[in-house]
Amino acid sequence: MAGRSHHYQIAVEWLGNHGEGTSSYKTYGLEHRITAEGKPDLLASADPAFRGERDRWNPEELLVASLSACHQLWYLHLCAVSGVVVTAYRDEAEGEMAESEDGSGAFVRVVLRPKVTVTSASDAGLAEKLHHEANAKCFIARSVNFPVEHEPQIAIAE
């Protein structure tokens, strides 16, 4: 890849040693903390389907959130440089992961459902079209091996 290179450094610390370590499958917890310098901690665990804590983020949710946030950031940029004025944006994204017989799994798709409001002076058709370009430019979407689909809704501000 030509051009600039970017590096991201985080720490993941396991917090689930409840006194016996990993002496058996049920004696340890899956809680962990994700940290990066200068940012608030992110408390995480496994998906509750895999003995995780329901009140913590899990890696699968974080992957879907990363795809949604990356798409949103590219979309807002493309709108700004294309004369489409966005006044509200909310995505209700959903990911689907298929588990294999051996317990492994893989995402098979993510669907982004951004609800975007633009000003009446903006081109709603262009606003919808820019979702395709945002997907093509999103760093995260370009890095995954499953489809990232889009079902945008464009509304005109009153």
Backbone as a chain_set.jsonl record, in Angstrom:
{"seq": "MAGRSHHYQIAVEWLGNHGEGTSSYKTYGLEHRITAEGKPDLLASADPAFRGERDRWNPEELLVASLSACHQLWYLHLCAVSGVVVTAYRDEAEGEMAESEDGSGAFVRVVLRPKVTVTSASDAGLAEKLHHEANAKCFIARSVNFPVEHEPQIAIAE", "coords": {"N": [[0.849, -1.175, 0.0], [0.718, 2.09, -0.968], [1.698, 5.351, 0.216], [0.87, 7.032, 3.307], [1.506, 5.576, 6.535], [-0.233, 4.296, 9.303], [-0.371, 3.787, 12.794], [-1.732, 1.99, 15.53], [-2.061, 1.759, 18.941], [-2.978, -0.219, 21.567], [-3.949, -1.585, 24.77], [-4.876, -4.687, 26.125], [-6.19, -6.033, 28.93], [-6.642, -8.826, 30.903], [-9.098, -9.416, 33.318], [-10.257, -11.442, 34.657], [-9.364, -13.37, 36.552], [-10.424, -15.132, 39.105], [-9.296, -16.124, 41.379], [-8.479, -18.752, 40.977], [-7.302, -18.832, 38.534], [-6.996, -20.169, 35.284], [-7.738, -22.787, 35.948], [-9.876, -24.438, 35.447], [-12.507, -24.592, 32.974], [-14.773, -23.242, 33.912], [-13.92, -21.73, 36.088], [-12.796, -19.252, 35.69], [-13.235, -15.795, 34.726], [-14.324, -13.826, 31.89], [-13.913, -11.175, 31.708], [-12.399, -8.158, 30.663], [-10.206, -5.337, 30.144], [-9.912, -2.677, 27.926], [-7.515, -0.461, 26.915], [-6.178, 2.739, 25.992], [-3.727, 5.185, 25.619], [-4.571, 8.233, 27.142], [-7.322, 7.981, 26.862], [-10.667, 7.039, 27.916], [-11.142, 3.997, 29.772], [-12.311, 0.957, 28.303], [-14.623, -1.322, 29.142], [-14.867, -4.736, 28.728], [-15.97, -7.997, 27.593], [-16.736, -11.425, 26.822], [-19.208, -12.369, 24.368], [-22.434, -12.828, 25.775], [-23.463, -15.349, 25.052], [-21.279, -16.912, 25.13], [-20.431, -17.258, 27.763], [-19.969, -14.661, 28.623], [-20.104, -11.301, 30.066], [-23.058, -9.535, 30.227], [-23.29, -6.764, 30.55], [-21.062, -5.59, 29.474], [-19.028, -4.536, 26.702], [-18.557, -6.609, 23.818], [-16.198, -8.346, 21.648], [-17.41, -8.823, 19.153], [-19.518, -6.964, 19.01], [-17.966, -4.66, 19.055], [-16.638, -4.845, 16.616], [-18.772, -4.516, 14.771], [-19.554, -1.954, 15.578], [-17.227, -0.533, 14.901], [-17.235, -0.719, 12.099], [-19.611, 0.692, 11.565], [-19.051, 3.251, 12.644], [-16.787, 4.017, 11.142], [-17.883, 4.115, 8.572], [-19.775, 6.165, 8.953], [-18.081, 8.388, 9.485], [-16.638, 8.663, 7.06], [-18.818, 9.098, 5.363], [-19.951, 11.535, 6.326], [-17.815, 13.253, 5.751], [-17.712, 13.036, 2.921], [-20.228, 14.083, 2.266], [-19.929, 16.71, 3.194], [-17.948, 17.726, 1.449], [-19.302, 17.567, -0.89], [-21.453, 19.231, -0.896], [-23.751, 18.435, 0.427], [-25.767, 18.902, 3.113], [-25.766, 17.554, 6.167], [-27.86, 17.106, 8.909], [-28.542, 15.367, 10.912], [-27.669, 12.082, 12.009], [-27.967, 8.687, 12.444], [-27.155, 5.408, 13.03], [-28.363, 2.137, 12.957], [-26.94, -0.499, 13.225], [-26.281, -3.922, 12.319], [-24.853, -7.083, 12.883], [-24.035, -10.323, 11.607], [-22.965, -13.403, 12.708], [-21.717, -16.592, 12.033], [-21.541, -19.626, 13.66], [-19.314, -22.365, 13.758], [-19.207, -25.998, 13.67], [-16.999, -26.805, 15.189], [-16.796, -24.852, 17.097], [-15.529, -22.535, 16.357], [-15.959, -19.472, 14.51], [-17.316, -17.046, 12.192], [-17.898, -13.791, 10.891], [-20.593, -13.267, 8.7], [-21.924, -11.251, 7.491], [-22.534, -7.724, 7.686], [-24.961, -5.288, 8.285], [-25.566, -1.986, 7.674], [-27.673, 0.575, 8.76], [-28.162, 3.459, 8.271], [-29.877, 6.362, 9.308], [-30.444, 9.293, 7.94], [-30.641, 12.781, 8.061], [-31.05, 15.511, 5.956], [-30.623, 18.906, 4.82], [-33.234, 20.861, 3.241], [-32.265, 22.089, 0.987], [-30.371, 20.399, 0.075], [-29.268, 17.713, -2.094], [-31.103, 14.941, -2.126], [-30.902, 12.535, -3.509], [-28.181, 12.423, -4.159], [-27.235, 12.365, -1.58], [-28.019, 9.809, -0.793], [-26.569, 8.257, -2.635], [-23.932, 8.742, -1.882], [-23.44, 6.999, 0.183], [-22.542, 4.619, -0.948], [-20.048, 5.356, -1.935], [-18.817, 6.035, 0.469], [-18.66, 3.523, 1.674], [-16.864, 2.302, -0.063], [-14.56, 3.648, 0.567], [-14.138, 3.346, 3.288], [-11.931, 2.429, 5.786], [-12.139, 0.249, 7.527], [-14.219, -1.357, 6.477], [-13.017, -2.051, 4.089], [-11.202, -3.822, 4.98], [-12.279, -6.175, 5.872], [-13.526, -9.561, 5.329], [-16.104, -10.101, 4.568], [-19.416, -9.237, 3.391], [-20.424, -5.823, 3.661], [-23.31, -4.386, 3.985], [-25.765, -1.874, 2.993], [-28.526, -0.024, 4.05], [-29.718, 2.673, 3.705], [-31.668, 5.445, 4.926], [-32.997, 8.413, 3.875], [-33.928, 11.529, 5.009], [-35.606, 14.654, 4.714], [-34.906, 17.68, 6.263], [-37.263, 19.673, 8.036]], "CA": [[0.0, 0.0, 0.0], [1.493, 3.32, -1.061], [1.18, 6.449, 1.02], [1.198, 7.098, 4.726], [1.218, 4.422, 7.381], [-0.785, 4.702, 10.598], [-0.247, 2.734, 13.792], [-2.672, 2.124, 16.641], [-1.565, 0.972, 20.063], [-3.915, -0.396, 22.673], [-3.623, -2.68, 25.685], [-6.007, -5.488, 26.579], [-5.799, -6.677, 30.178], [-7.62, -9.777, 31.43], [-9.471, -9.141, 34.713], [-11.126, -12.544, 35.052], [-8.817, -14.353, 37.487], [-11.223, -15.076, 40.336], [-8.58, -16.819, 42.432], [-7.965, -20.057, 40.552], [-6.805, -18.725, 37.176], [-7.699, -20.992, 34.299], [-7.635, -24.179, 36.387], [-10.925, -25.144, 34.704], [-13.24, -23.699, 32.08], [-15.786, -22.454, 34.631], [-13.386, -21.011, 37.248], [-12.297, -17.92, 35.358], [-14.136, -14.898, 34.018], [-13.862, -13.33, 30.595], [-13.846, -9.72, 31.769], [-11.126, -7.536, 30.334], [-10.221, -3.884, 29.987], [-9.191, -2.195, 26.753], [-7.045, 0.891, 27.218], [-5.28, 3.461, 25.089], [-3.261, 6.376, 26.317], [-5.367, 9.445, 27.044], [-8.729, 7.686, 26.588], [-11.3, 6.263, 28.987], [-11.109, 2.542, 29.632], [-13.469, 0.29, 27.735], [-14.79, -2.598, 29.823], [-15.337, -5.699, 27.744], [-16.075, -9.403, 27.958], [-17.195, -12.205, 25.679], [-20.647, -12.364, 24.148], [-23.087, -13.661, 26.802], [-23.641, -16.713, 24.562], [-20.028, -17.624, 25.377], [-20.124, -17.026, 29.18], [-19.558, -13.285, 28.845], [-20.897, -10.389, 30.888], [-24.022, -8.81, 29.411], [-23.153, -5.314, 30.71], [-19.788, -5.15, 28.906], [-18.88, -4.668, 25.253], [-17.839, -7.809, 23.389], [-15.466, -8.08, 20.401], [-18.303, -8.819, 17.994], [-20.175, -5.65, 18.997], [-16.965, -3.653, 18.715], [-16.404, -4.923, 15.175], [-19.914, -3.875, 14.11], [-19.459, -0.521, 15.895], [-16.128, 0.031, 14.109], [-17.715, -0.572, 10.721], [-20.606, 1.762, 11.543], [-18.402, 4.542, 12.894], [-15.932, 4.332, 9.996], [-18.779, 4.513, 7.483], [-20.324, 7.478, 9.294], [-17.06, 9.426, 9.342], [-16.424, 8.875, 5.628], [-20.043, 9.653, 4.782], [-20.043, 12.955, 6.688], [-16.792, 13.962, 4.971], [-18.127, 13.106, 1.515], [-21.341, 15.035, 2.185], [-19.4, 18.072, 3.379], [-17.235, 18.189, 0.258], [-20.213, 17.47, -2.044], [-22.538, 20.188, -0.761], [-24.915, 17.843, 1.096], [-25.693, 19.319, 4.511], [-26.374, 16.584, 7.072], [-28.201, 17.688, 10.213], [-28.667, 14.27, 11.877], [-27.209, 10.784, 11.506], [-28.025, 7.614, 13.432], [-27.097, 4.101, 12.389], [-28.75, 0.981, 13.766], [-26.223, -1.543, 12.503], [-26.479, -5.296, 12.782], [-23.906, -8.041, 12.339], [-24.399, -11.733, 11.71], [-21.83, -14.303, 12.79], [-22.094, -18.004, 11.981], [-20.657, -20.475, 14.452], [-19.039, -23.659, 13.142], [-19.318, -27.18, 14.537], [-15.854, -26.894, 16.098], [-16.829, -23.731, 18.028], [-15.024, -21.31, 15.735], [-17.02, -18.761, 13.804], [-16.906, -15.931, 11.344], [-18.973, -12.916, 10.451], [-21.016, -13.519, 7.327], [-22.329, -9.96, 6.935], [-22.963, -6.619, 8.551], [-25.878, -4.377, 7.609], [-25.646, -0.642, 8.241], [-28.977, 1.181, 8.478], [-28.107, 4.862, 8.682], [-31.006, 7.276, 9.1], [-29.766, 10.563, 7.731], [-31.465, 13.945, 7.752], [-30.32, 16.553, 5.24], [-31.412, 20.127, 4.627], [-34.087, 20.859, 2.04], [-31.464, 22.551, -0.148], [-29.445, 19.322, -0.309], [-29.726, 16.735, -3.074], [-31.358, 13.687, -1.413], [-30.376, 11.44, -4.333], [-26.735, 12.405, -3.945], [-27.037, 11.939, -0.185], [-28.115, 8.349, -0.765], [-25.477, 7.71, -3.445], [-22.655, 8.881, -1.182], [-23.224, 5.834, 1.05], [-21.753, 3.649, -1.702], [-18.676, 5.848, -1.957], [-18.29, 5.913, 1.833], [-18.31, 2.112, 1.868], [-15.673, 2.01, -0.858], [-13.408, 4.306, 1.169], [-14.022, 3.02, 4.711], [-10.762, 1.608, 6.073], [-12.519, -0.993, 8.198], [-14.975, -2.173, 5.52], [-12.073, -2.555, 3.086], [-10.312, -4.772, 5.641], [-12.983, -7.39, 6.28], [-13.742, -10.506, 4.228], [-17.538, -10.377, 4.457], [-20.085, -8.059, 2.851], [-20.99, -4.761, 4.496], [-24.448, -3.902, 3.205], [-26.292, -0.576, 3.425], [-29.948, 0.24, 3.859], [-29.875, 4.035, 4.221], [-32.915, 6.202, 4.818], [-32.699, 9.844, 3.806], [-35.063, 12.4, 5.307], [-35.357, 16.091, 4.503], [-35.24, 18.493, 7.448], [-38.373, 20.6, 7.815]], "C": [[0.894, 1.237, 0.0], [0.899, 4.379, -0.154], [1.607, 6.344, 2.473], [0.837, 5.801, 5.437], [0.749, 4.938, 8.733], [-0.696, 3.525, 11.555], [-1.182, 3.033, 14.959], [-2.207, 1.206, 17.755], [-2.598, 0.963, 21.177], [-3.363, -1.478, 23.591], [-4.922, -3.377, 26.06], [-5.528, -6.262, 27.801], [-6.93, -7.558, 30.687], [-7.855, -9.503, 32.905], [-10.212, -10.32, 35.342], [-10.52, -13.613, 35.94], [-9.546, -14.195, 38.815], [-10.598, -15.907, 41.45], [-7.968, -18.14, 42.02], [-7.401, -20.014, 39.131], [-7.644, -19.552, 36.221], [-7.591, -22.476, 34.654], [-8.746, -25.048, 35.805], [-11.72, -24.113, 33.914], [-14.212, -22.79, 32.818], [-15.221, -21.63, 35.783], [-12.906, -19.597, 36.941], [-13.357, -17.116, 34.622], [-13.499, -14.39, 32.741], [-13.777, -11.805, 30.56], [-12.442, -9.25, 31.39], [-11.315, -6.032, 30.134], [-9.362, -3.535, 28.78], [-8.796, -0.752, 27.04], [-6.183, 1.425, 26.081], [-4.932, 4.761, 25.792], [-4.165, 7.573, 26.056], [-6.846, 9.235, 26.794], [-9.341, 6.931, 27.759], [-11.212, 4.763, 28.705], [-12.411, 2.039, 29.023], [-13.551, -1.085, 28.395], [-15.467, -3.581, 28.879], [-15.359, -7.104, 28.333], [-16.371, -10.178, 26.672], [-18.691, -11.959, 25.501], [-21.288, -13.23, 25.238], [-23.335, -15.106, 26.353], [-22.405, -17.578, 24.83], [-19.509, -17.331, 26.786], [-19.7, -15.586, 29.484], [-20.537, -12.49, 29.696], [-21.772, -9.518, 29.985], [-23.81, -7.285, 29.455], [-21.81, -4.774, 30.194], [-19.807, -5.341, 27.384], [-18.191, -5.983, 24.943], [-17.18, -7.53, 22.038], [-16.364, -8.013, 19.171], [-19.045, -7.484, 17.879], [-19.197, -4.564, 18.581], [-16.632, -3.667, 17.227], [-17.528, -4.233, 14.406], [-19.864, -2.362, 14.346], [-18.351, 0.15, 15.086], [-16.54, 0.249, 12.658], [-18.699, 0.59, 10.608], [-19.954, 3.133, 11.696], [-17.523, 4.96, 11.717], [-16.772, 4.818, 8.819], [-19.328, 5.92, 7.734], [-19.303, 8.589, 9.055], [-16.756, 9.714, 7.872], [-17.64, 9.545, 4.987], [-20.16, 11.148, 5.082], [-19.029, 13.786, 5.91], [-17.237, 14.13, 3.522], [-19.299, 14.059, 1.319], [-20.83, 16.464, 2.26], [-18.718, 18.584, 2.117], [-18.107, 18.147, -0.992], [-21.409, 18.409, -1.939], [-23.819, 19.607, -0.178], [-24.783, 18.169, 2.582], [-26.49, 18.342, 5.371], [-26.643, 17.275, 8.405], [-28.404, 16.62, 11.292], [-28.244, 12.972, 11.209], [-27.271, 9.78, 12.65], [-28.064, 6.293, 12.67], [-27.514, 3.034, 13.388], [-28.231, -0.253, 13.044], [-26.457, -2.911, 13.14], [-25.46, -6.203, 12.105], [-24.405, -9.455, 12.525], [-23.136, -12.576, 11.67], [-22.347, -15.725, 12.788], [-21.053, -18.811, 12.748], [-20.528, -21.832, 13.773], [-19.168, -24.781, 14.165], [-18.193, -27.241, 15.565], [-15.791, -25.742, 17.096], [-16.241, -22.449, 17.476], [-16.193, -20.617, 15.033], [-16.45, -17.644, 12.967], [-18.128, -15.079, 11.03], [-19.316, -13.259, 9.006], [-21.539, -12.245, 6.675], [-22.595, -8.973, 8.062], [-23.865, -5.743, 7.699], [-25.886, -3.059, 8.372], [-26.978, -0.052, 7.821], [-28.985, 2.647, 8.926], [-29.39, 5.619, 8.327], [-30.413, 8.674, 9.109], [-30.794, 11.642, 7.43], [-30.572, 14.993, 7.102], [-31.227, 17.773, 5.087], [-32.199, 20.052, 3.33], [-33.324, 21.331, 0.807], [-30.498, 21.478, -0.652], [-30.095, 18.371, -1.305], [-29.873, 15.38, -2.377], [-30.831, 12.485, -2.193], [-28.876, 11.298, -4.167], [-26.433, 11.927, -2.525], [-27.1, 10.416, -0.081], [-26.936, 7.707, -1.493], [-24.144, 7.737, -2.694], [-22.4, 7.749, -0.191], [-22.37, 4.79, 0.346], [-20.281, 4.069, -1.737], [-18.041, 5.748, -0.577], [-17.868, 4.477, 2.107], [-17.021, 1.761, 1.14], [-14.408, 2.597, -0.233], [-13.161, 3.914, 2.627], [-12.881, 2.041, 4.952], [-11.151, 0.249, 6.654], [-13.262, -1.907, 7.22], [-14.054, -2.782, 4.466], [-11.18, -3.653, 3.658], [-10.979, -6.085, 6.029], [-13.281, -8.273, 5.069], [-15.195, -10.952, 4.117], [-18.213, -9.115, 3.956], [-20.572, -7.097, 3.945], [-22.064, -4.108, 3.639], [-24.977, -2.6, 3.801], [-27.765, -0.477, 3.091], [-30.23, 1.645, 4.394], [-31.294, 4.561, 4.035], [-32.533, 7.675, 4.864], [-33.979, 10.616, 4.064], [-34.652, 13.845, 5.067], [-35.8, 16.85, 5.75], [-36.358, 19.464, 7.101], [-37.968, 22.027, 8.125]], "O": [[1.734, 1.398, 0.885], [-0.277, 4.308, 0.203], [2.571, 5.66, 2.814], [-0.023, 5.041, 4.992], [1.289, 5.918, 9.246], [-0.925, 2.384, 11.157], [-1.391, 4.19, 15.322], [-1.983, 0.016, 17.536], [-3.029, 2.011, 21.659], [-2.429, -2.195, 23.233], [-5.943, -2.727, 26.286], [-4.582, -7.045, 27.722], [-8.05, -7.085, 30.881], [-6.896, -9.372, 33.667], [-10.738, -10.198, 36.448], [-11.11, -14.684, 36.078], [-9.312, -13.239, 39.556], [-11.296, -16.344, 42.365], [-7.024, -18.604, 42.659], [-7.056, -21.059, 38.578], [-8.866, -19.617, 36.349], [-7.38, -23.318, 33.781], [-8.58, -26.261, 35.682], [-11.615, -22.911, 34.158], [-14.448, -21.664, 32.378], [-15.974, -20.887, 36.412], [-12.639, -18.826, 37.862], [-14.253, -17.669, 33.983], [-12.291, -14.509, 32.539], [-13.589, -11.217, 29.496], [-11.44, -9.867, 31.751], [-12.432, -5.539, 29.979], [-8.243, -4.025, 28.628], [-9.643, 0.078, 27.369], [-5.559, 0.677, 25.329], [-5.766, 5.355, 26.476], [-4.485, 7.89, 24.91], [-7.567, 10.199, 26.538], [-8.632, 6.262, 28.51], [-11.207, 4.328, 27.553], [-13.472, 2.633, 29.212], [-12.657, -1.914, 28.228], [-16.514, -3.285, 28.303], [-14.837, -7.355, 29.419], [-16.265, -9.637, 25.572], [-19.35, -11.406, 26.381], [-20.733, -14.271, 25.59], [-23.409, -16.001, 27.196], [-22.467, -18.806, 24.768], [-18.306, -17.173, 26.989], [-19.113, -15.341, 30.537], [-21.64, -12.942, 30.001], [-21.269, -8.845, 29.085], [-24.125, -6.595, 28.485], [-21.467, -3.621, 30.455], [-20.516, -6.2, 26.86], [-17.337, -6.433, 25.707], [-17.56, -6.581, 21.352], [-16.107, -7.234, 18.253], [-19.183, -6.938, 16.785], [-19.557, -3.65, 17.838], [-16.373, -2.616, 16.64], [-17.266, -3.452, 13.492], [-20.103, -1.58, 13.425], [-18.518, 1.282, 14.632], [-16.228, 1.281, 12.064], [-18.629, 1.379, 9.665], [-20.274, 4.064, 10.957], [-17.515, 6.131, 11.336], [-16.428, 5.796, 8.156], [-19.342, 6.759, 6.833], [-19.639, 9.623, 8.479], [-16.63, 10.874, 7.48], [-17.498, 10.451, 4.166], [-20.439, 11.939, 4.181], [-19.338, 14.89, 5.461], [-17.153, 15.222, 2.96], [-19.359, 14.768, 0.314], [-21.246, 17.324, 1.483], [-18.887, 19.747, 1.751], [-17.699, 18.637, -2.045], [-22.288, 18.386, -2.8], [-24.875, 20.232, -0.279], [-23.817, 17.769, 3.232], [-27.72, 18.302, 5.315], [-25.77, 17.944, 8.959], [-28.433, 16.95, 12.477], [-28.433, 12.783, 10.008], [-26.687, 10.008, 13.709], [-28.895, 6.092, 11.784], [-27.063, 3.035, 14.534], [-28.971, -0.953, 12.353], [-26.783, -3.03, 14.321], [-25.232, -6.102, 10.899], [-25.112, -9.754, 13.487], [-22.339, -12.485, 10.736], [-23.321, -16.031, 13.476], [-19.85, -18.691, 12.514], [-21.51, -22.383, 13.275], [-19.229, -24.538, 15.37], [-18.41, -27.682, 16.693], [-14.835, -25.653, 17.868], [-16.429, -21.381, 18.059], [-17.298, -21.156, 14.986], [-15.259, -17.338, 13.026], [-19.244, -15.585, 10.919], [-18.428, -13.51, 8.191], [-21.598, -12.156, 5.448], [-22.843, -9.341, 9.211], [-23.57, -5.484, 6.532], [-26.177, -3.024, 9.567], [-27.373, -0.162, 6.66], [-29.717, 3.025, 9.84], [-29.906, 5.528, 7.213], [-29.947, 9.17, 10.135], [-31.709, 11.434, 6.634], [-29.499, 15.324, 7.605], [-32.447, 17.673, 5.213], [-31.87, 19.276, 2.433], [-33.709, 20.998, -0.314], [-29.878, 21.648, -1.702], [-31.319, 18.242, -1.35], [-28.87, 14.737, -2.069], [-30.361, 11.519, -1.593], [-28.358, 10.188, -4.049], [-25.484, 11.174, -2.305], [-26.312, 9.809, 0.645], [-26.372, 6.722, -1.017], [-23.32, 6.839, -2.863], [-21.262, 7.554, 0.237], [-21.548, 4.138, 0.989], [-19.385, 3.239, -1.586], [-16.862, 5.415, -0.458], [-16.822, 4.245, 2.712], [-16.187, 1.017, 1.656], [-13.308, 2.101, -0.475], [-12.065, 4.137, 3.141], [-12.866, 0.947, 4.386], [-10.559, -0.775, 6.311], [-12.968, -3.099, 7.143], [-14.285, -3.9, 4.006], [-10.481, -4.337, 2.911], [-10.301, -7.014, 6.47], [-13.29, -7.802, 3.932], [-15.481, -12.046, 3.631], [-17.65, -8.027, 4.076], [-21.06, -7.511, 4.997], [-21.769, -3.375, 2.694], [-24.687, -2.262, 4.948], [-28.191, -0.808, 1.984], [-30.901, 1.798, 5.415], [-32.011, 4.169, 3.114], [-31.836, 8.123, 5.775], [-34.996, 10.382, 3.412], [-33.481, 14.201, 5.206], [-36.921, 16.683, 6.229], [-36.393, 20.012, 5.999], [-38.781, 22.942, 7.994]]}, "num_chains": 1, "name": "protein.A"}
